């Protein structure tokens, strides 16, 4: 694999310009998180984390990216849709690419502890981590891949386009789907607090911090609520959704949460359908409350999301997302009818822990 090469981007803007032809949902974690960071989208920041952008090319073809900035909760690994089939079907290429990446990243970081969490496509992440741990072991450093529930979340990523959307419902459901304003945030914050507590990472957050985290996205029109049609305009929402990772072509639905009392009543599907159609510019939206006019970030060509609960995929498929049905040999669907490429990928979020008494001295 002599044609493989490692390239580090010092300038995030140069990286985004170089990868603009790869701006799709397969790259949304890497490109989208960097766009959010550079655009100043308010988020919880980790000021001591520098920005790193690493890539692997085969000739002029981009294969893998690995990046982090001070807003990211983990290192973001992405593979372009154009490289997905190559890496999925060629184990030697995958091994060579992830080995070159791991070796180069380890040589760049001041300490292996700087790499502690990663999210990305399953096979590349697994190959990278196995090589990473082996490289550390060769240096006398003991590290382990964390596989506890809170650190090894498996999921599937897919997307919707205008072509994949089902027709809007003939009869509007008894809900209102609206952009949340600042007056809505105390009610959303209560649900957000519950969402964090019941998530795989078991986050504990105060109402005040929840409102703080929600204010920036809400000001940009990225927080949405769903209420019963006959509920008071300022009443508590039945559900909320938060979007982000905005690129010129894509946007991600980052969170969807329905209050326990309103589950299994079509609330999530109503909200996801409406929000997805809105950001794709596919009126009519099939529900009351969705505003006229474009979003602040403009209409997008793809709306994507990452689903950790397989039982929830049906809601998203019915909303136009191109998830496959089933797994393994029984899997059907999961192909983009416009491109003929796979329309989803398995994703994983994992941690790495370095034993303190084996870590080498930090590099100067």
C-alpha positions as CSV (number, residue, x, y, z in Angstrom):
1,X,0.0,0.0,0.0
2,X,2.8,2.4,-0.9
3,X,0.4,4.9,-2.4
4,X,-1.1,5.6,1.1
5,X,-0.1,8.9,2.6
6,X,-0.8,10.7,5.9
7,X,-1.6,14.4,5.8
8,X,-2.2,16.7,8.8
9,X,-4.1,19.9,8.2
10,X,-3.0,22.8,10.3
11,X,-5.6,25.1,8.8
12,X,-9.2,24.0,9.4
13,X,-10.5,26.2,6.6
14,X,-8.0,24.6,4.1
15,X,-9.3,21.2,5.2
16,X,-13.0,22.1,4.7
17,X,-12.1,23.5,1.2
18,X,-10.2,20.3,0.3
19,X,-13.1,18.1,1.5
20,X,-16.0,20.1,0.1
21,X,-16.7,17.4,-2.6
22,X,-17.1,14.9,0.3
23,X,-19.7,16.9,2.1
24,X,-22.3,14.2,2.8
25,X,-23.8,12.3,5.7
26,X,-20.9,9.8,5.9
27,X,-18.6,12.8,6.7
28,X,-21.0,14.8,8.8
29,X,-19.4,13.9,12.2
30,X,-16.0,15.1,11.1
31,X,-16.9,18.0,8.8
32,X,-20.0,19.0,10.6
33,X,-18.4,19.3,14.1
34,X,-15.7,21.4,12.6
35,X,-18.1,23.7,10.8
36,X,-20.0,24.2,14.1
37,X,-16.8,25.0,15.9
38,X,-15.6,27.5,13.2
39,X,-19.0,29.2,12.9
40,X,-19.1,29.9,16.7
41,X,-22.1,27.7,17.3
42,X,-22.4,27.9,21.1
43,X,-21.5,24.7,22.9
44,X,-19.8,23.4,25.9
45,X,-16.1,24.0,25.3
46,X,-13.0,22.3,26.6
47,X,-10.4,25.0,26.4
48,X,-7.4,22.8,26.9
49,X,-8.1,20.7,23.8
50,X,-6.3,21.8,20.6
51,X,-7.7,21.3,17.2
52,X,-6.2,18.3,15.3
53,X,-7.1,17.2,11.8
54,X,-5.5,14.1,10.4
55,X,-6.3,12.3,7.1
56,X,-5.3,9.3,5.1
57,X,-5.2,9.4,1.3
58,X,-4.6,6.7,-1.3
59,X,-3.2,8.8,-4.1
60,X,-5.6,11.6,-4.4
61,X,-8.5,9.7,-2.9
62,X,-9.5,10.6,0.7
63,X,-10.0,7.4,2.8
64,X,-10.2,8.4,6.4
65,X,-10.3,11.5,8.5
66,X,-9.7,11.9,12.3
67,X,-10.2,15.2,14.0
68,X,-11.0,16.9,17.3
69,X,-11.7,20.4,18.5
70,X,-12.5,21.9,21.9
71,X,-16.2,21.5,21.4
72,X,-16.0,17.8,20.5
73,X,-17.0,15.2,23.1
74,X,-14.7,12.6,21.4
75,X,-12.3,12.2,18.5
76,X,-14.4,12.1,15.2
77,X,-13.5,9.5,12.6
78,X,-15.2,9.7,9.3
79,X,-14.9,7.9,5.9
80,X,-16.3,9.5,2.7
81,X,-19.1,7.6,1.0
82,X,-16.8,7.2,-1.9
83,X,-14.4,5.2,0.3
84,X,-17.0,3.2,2.3
85,X,-17.2,0.2,-0.1
86,X,-13.4,0.1,-0.5
87,X,-12.7,0.0,3.2
88,X,-15.6,-2.4,3.9
89,X,-14.6,-5.0,1.3
90,X,-10.8,-4.8,1.4
91,X,-9.4,-5.8,4.8
92,X,-5.8,-5.2,3.7
93,X,-6.5,-1.7,2.7
94,X,-8.4,-1.0,5.9
95,X,-5.5,-2.5,8.0
96,X,-2.9,-0.5,6.1
97,X,-4.8,2.8,6.3
98,X,-5.6,2.5,10.0
99,X,-2.1,1.4,10.8
100,X,-0.6,4.4,9.1
101,X,-3.1,6.7,10.8
102,X,-2.5,5.3,14.3
103,X,1.3,5.4,13.8
104,X,1.2,9.0,12.6
105,X,-1.2,10.2,15.3
106,X,0.8,8.6,18.1
107,X,4.0,10.3,16.7
108,X,2.2,13.7,16.7
109,X,0.4,13.8,20.1
110,X,2.4,14.9,23.1
111,X,0.9,12.0,25.2
112,X,-1.2,9.0,24.4
113,X,-3.6,10.2,27.0
114,X,-4.6,12.9,24.6
115,X,-6.6,10.2,22.8
116,X,-9.3,8.9,25.1
117,X,-12.6,8.6,23.2
118,X,-13.6,8.1,19.6
119,X,-16.8,7.9,17.5
120,X,-16.9,6.7,13.9
121,X,-17.7,3.9,11.5
122,X,-17.4,0.5,13.3
123,X,-14.7,-1.4,11.3
124,X,-12.3,1.6,10.9
125,X,-12.6,2.5,14.6
126,X,-12.0,-1.2,15.7
127,X,-9.0,-1.5,13.4
128,X,-7.6,1.8,14.5
129,X,-8.0,1.0,18.2
130,X,-6.5,-2.4,18.0
131,X,-3.5,-1.0,16.3
132,X,-3.3,1.9,18.7
133,X,-3.2,-0.4,21.7
134,X,-0.6,-2.6,20.1
135,X,1.6,0.3,19.3
136,X,1.4,1.5,22.9
137,X,2.2,-2.0,24.1
138,X,5.3,-2.1,21.9
139,X,6.5,1.1,23.8
140,X,5.8,-0.5,27.2
141,X,2.6,1.4,27.7
142,X,-0.4,-0.6,28.9
143,X,-3.8,0.6,27.5
144,X,-7.2,-1.0,27.1
145,X,-10.3,-0.4,25.0
146,X,-13.2,0.5,27.2
147,X,-16.2,-1.6,26.4
148,X,-18.6,-0.8,29.3
149,X,-22.1,0.3,28.2
150,X,-21.4,4.0,28.7
151,X,-18.2,3.8,26.6
152,X,-19.0,1.3,23.8
153,X,-22.3,2.6,22.3
154,X,-23.1,0.9,19.0
155,X,-25.5,2.6,16.6
156,X,-26.3,3.1,12.9
157,X,-26.1,6.3,11.0
158,X,-28.4,7.1,8.0
159,X,-29.9,10.1,6.2
160,X,-33.0,11.3,4.4
161,X,-33.1,13.3,1.1
162,X,-36.1,14.9,-0.7
163,X,-36.2,11.9,-2.9
164,X,-36.5,9.5,0.0
165,X,-39.3,11.3,1.8
166,X,-42.8,9.7,2.0
167,X,-45.8,11.9,1.0
168,X,-47.0,14.2,3.8
169,X,-49.8,12.8,5.9
170,X,-53.3,13.4,4.4
171,X,-54.7,14.4,7.8
172,X,-52.5,16.5,10.2
173,X,-51.9,14.7,13.5
174,X,-53.1,16.4,16.7
175,X,-49.8,18.1,17.4
176,X,-47.9,21.3,16.8
177,X,-44.2,21.2,15.8
178,X,-42.5,24.6,16.4
179,X,-39.1,26.2,16.6
180,X,-38.4,26.8,20.3
181,X,-37.8,30.4,21.4
182,X,-36.1,31.4,24.6
183,X,-39.5,31.5,26.4
184,X,-39.8,27.7,25.7
185,X,-36.4,26.8,27.1
186,X,-37.4,26.2,30.8
187,X,-39.8,23.5,29.7
188,X,-37.4,22.1,27.2
189,X,-34.6,22.1,29.9
190,X,-36.7,19.7,32.1
191,X,-36.9,17.2,29.2
192,X,-33.2,17.8,28.3
193,X,-32.3,17.0,31.9
194,X,-34.2,13.7,31.7
195,X,-32.7,13.0,28.4
196,X,-29.1,13.4,29.7
197,X,-29.9,11.3,32.8
198,X,-31.3,8.4,30.8
199,X,-28.6,8.5,28.0
200,X,-25.8,5.9,27.8
201,X,-23.4,8.4,29.4
202,X,-25.8,9.1,32.3
203,X,-25.2,12.8,32.3
204,X,-26.2,14.9,35.3
205,X,-27.0,18.5,34.5
206,X,-28.7,21.3,36.3
207,X,-31.7,23.2,34.8
208,X,-29.6,26.3,34.7
209,X,-26.9,24.6,32.7
210,X,-29.4,22.9,30.5
211,X,-30.9,26.3,29.6
212,X,-27.4,27.7,28.9
213,X,-26.6,24.8,26.6
214,X,-29.9,25.2,24.7
215,X,-29.9,29.0,24.3
216,X,-27.3,29.2,21.5
217,X,-28.9,26.5,19.3
218,X,-32.4,27.9,20.0
219,X,-31.3,31.3,18.8
220,X,-30.2,29.7,15.6
221,X,-33.5,27.9,15.1
222,X,-32.0,24.5,15.9
223,X,-34.2,23.5,18.9
224,X,-37.7,22.3,18.1
225,X,-40.6,21.3,20.3
226,X,-43.8,19.2,19.8
227,X,-46.9,20.0,21.8
228,X,-50.4,18.6,21.8
229,X,-52.6,20.6,19.4
230,X,-54.9,21.7,22.2
231,X,-52.1,22.4,24.7
232,X,-51.4,26.0,25.8
233,X,-48.8,27.8,23.6
234,X,-46.6,28.2,26.7
235,X,-47.3,24.8,28.1
236,X,-44.7,22.0,28.7
237,X,-43.6,20.3,25.4
238,X,-44.3,16.7,24.8
239,X,-40.9,16.3,23.1
240,X,-37.9,18.2,21.8
241,X,-35.3,17.8,19.1
242,X,-31.9,19.5,18.7
243,X,-30.1,19.8,15.4
244,X,-26.4,20.7,14.7
245,X,-23.3,19.7,12.7
246,X,-24.3,22.0,10.0
247,X,-22.4,21.9,6.7
248,X,-23.2,23.5,3.3
249,X,-25.0,20.3,2.3
250,X,-26.0,18.5,5.4
251,X,-27.4,18.8,8.9
252,X,-27.8,16.3,11.8
253,X,-30.7,15.7,14.1
254,X,-28.6,15.3,17.2
255,X,-31.2,14.6,19.9
256,X,-34.8,13.4,19.9
257,X,-36.5,13.0,23.2
258,X,-40.2,12.3,24.1
259,X,-41.6,12.7,27.6
260,X,-42.5,9.3,29.1
261,X,-46.2,10.2,29.3
262,X,-46.3,10.9,25.6
263,X,-44.5,7.9,24.2
264,X,-46.0,5.4,21.7
265,X,-48.5,8.1,20.5
266,X,-46.7,9.1,17.3
267,X,-45.1,12.2,18.8
268,X,-41.5,11.3,17.8
269,X,-42.5,10.4,14.2
270,X,-44.6,13.6,13.8
271,X,-41.7,15.8,15.0
272,X,-39.0,14.0,13.0
273,X,-41.1,14.0,9.8
274,X,-41.8,17.8,10.1
275,X,-38.3,18.8,11.1
276,X,-36.7,16.7,8.3
277,X,-39.1,18.0,5.7
278,X,-38.5,21.6,6.8
279,X,-34.7,21.5,6.6
280,X,-34.9,19.7,3.2
281,X,-37.3,22.4,2.0
282,X,-40.0,19.9,1.3
283,X,-43.3,21.7,2.0
284,X,-46.0,20.9,2.9
285,X,-44.8,19.7,6.3
286,X,-47.9,17.7,7.3
287,X,-48.4,19.2,10.7
288,X,-49.3,22.6,12.2
289,X,-46.8,25.0,13.6
290,X,-43.9,24.7,11.2
291,X,-42.9,28.2,10.0
292,X,-42.8,29.5,6.5
293,X,-39.5,30.5,4.9
294,X,-36.1,28.9,5.0
295,X,-34.1,28.0,8.1
296,X,-31.3,30.4,9.1
297,X,-28.7,27.8,7.9
298,X,-30.5,27.4,4.5
299,X,-32.1,24.3,3.1
300,X,-30.0,21.1,3.0
301,X,-29.6,18.2,0.7
302,X,-29.4,15.6,3.4
303,X,-30.6,15.3,7.0
304,X,-28.8,12.6,9.0
305,X,-29.0,11.0,12.4
306,X,-27.3,8.4,14.6
307,X,-29.7,5.9,16.2
308,X,-28.5,3.7,19.1
309,X,-31.9,2.0,19.7
310,X,-32.7,-0.5,16.9
311,X,-36.4,-0.4,17.9
312,X,-36.5,3.3,17.0
313,X,-35.3,2.8,13.4
314,X,-38.8,2.1,12.2
315,X,-39.9,5.7,13.2
316,X,-37.0,7.1,11.1
317,X,-37.6,4.8,8.1
318,X,-41.2,5.9,8.0
319,X,-39.9,9.5,8.1
320,X,-37.7,8.9,5.0
321,X,-34.4,7.8,6.5
322,X,-32.7,5.1,4.5
323,X,-32.0,2.6,7.2
324,X,-31.9,-1.0,6.2
325,X,-34.4,-3.6,7.6
326,X,-32.8,-6.4,9.7
327,X,-29.2,-7.3,10.1
328,X,-26.7,-9.7,8.6
329,X,-27.9,-12.0,5.7
330,X,-31.5,-11.0,6.3
331,X,-30.8,-7.3,5.8
332,X,-32.8,-5.6,3.0
333,X,-32.8,-2.0,1.8
334,X,-30.2,0.4,3.0
335,X,-29.3,1.7,-0.5
336,X,-29.6,5.2,-1.7
337,X,-31.9,5.0,-4.8
338,X,-30.2,8.0,-6.4
339,X,-26.5,7.0,-6.0
340,X,-26.7,3.2,-5.7
341,X,-24.4,3.4,-2.7
342,X,-24.9,2.2,0.8
343,X,-27.1,4.7,2.7
344,X,-26.1,3.9,6.2
345,X,-23.1,2.7,8.3
346,X,-22.6,1.1,11.7
347,X,-21.1,3.5,14.2
348,X,-19.5,3.0,17.5
349,X,-18.3,5.3,20.4
350,X,-15.5,3.8,22.5
351,X,-13.0,4.9,25.1
352,X,-9.3,4.1,25.6
353,X,-7.6,4.1,29.0
354,X,-3.9,4.3,29.6
355,X,-2.6,2.8,32.9
356,X,-0.9,5.7,34.8
357,X,2.2,3.8,35.8
358,X,3.1,2.8,32.2
359,X,2.7,6.1,30.5
360,X,6.0,7.4,28.9
361,X,7.2,11.0,29.6
362,X,5.3,13.6,27.6
363,X,7.0,14.9,24.5
364,X,8.5,18.3,24.5
